[in-house]
């Protein structure tokens, strides 16, 4: 799995990639990003809340691509975990999407990675409950 | 529906096209493009009613497109706008556009198009400079790689505004003009890459494969001989969309991503 994260990190202008569980807890990270677990747990919680709130509108979001100030955040919902990539807004987004597709497809066929995802699989938080 | 007016923006600037369409009371859609960026302006009986480019709509989109110095346009008559986003009167927009156009004439001596990048001047300003908050925001995002288009996207302001600030920061000695973004993209995709792409895609889609590839290359504004390497992933992604079976799509993406990496 680390190999896949490093492959994503190798895409030019990607600064970091992170895996969160469905509660927003940081599971793995690679790249030149803060290693403060607490900070990322908080960010992950906001991310999960956002995702859950968006999905409470009955539409499923498996991808999110957000540009804020000088960063771009690309998210892929892998059902059991959430993959987040932090990058420069001007990166080659097609190359990143392609790399994500290839890595995620490889993970699907890798029993060790699937075991890791299963071990960390928790129920997704409900957006309405969180904000309600 | 036939296009009745078609041409290049460097030969007929947008402001002149709009004046012409407006004074003739025309209705329809004006399609504009500058490189990869596209935009559209709708007129109804000579009045501007809707404009959009990227995430920008309304007057802001008109002013941004007014700053496109190169590119193509075509007017298709009698196309209904999907919505009405322009609030100001057309005369008011044209007046503001004319004013911006005059400013552009000075700015474009330094900034010929929105692909230009800026970098910090190592010498700096010879005098003390005080910056407005929005000037500081632009300065903080200049990194020698970001184009005016990119800065506009990050800061959420129109390209004209960004170009104007860059112009004044350069005049103040804080910035220098760098290389144009497109000039940094010198490497093209190799013939070997295209051979592999054609082979893989034809294996999946059959004899229509090469035709679809040519169409996509054309739609992306290139040819096999000069297709820029940094747009290779975009081409692969667009071709992938044609593959219905998920397994075949995943395999195609895997093989072609490897080929793209090998080609760089």
Interface residues (C-beta under 8 A of the other chain):
Chain A: X67 X69 X70 X89 X90 X92 X94 X95 X97 X98 X99 X101 X102 X105 X106
Chain B: X140 X141 X145 X146 X150 X153 X154 X230 X231 X232 X233 X234 X236 X237 X250 X253 X254 X256 X257 X260
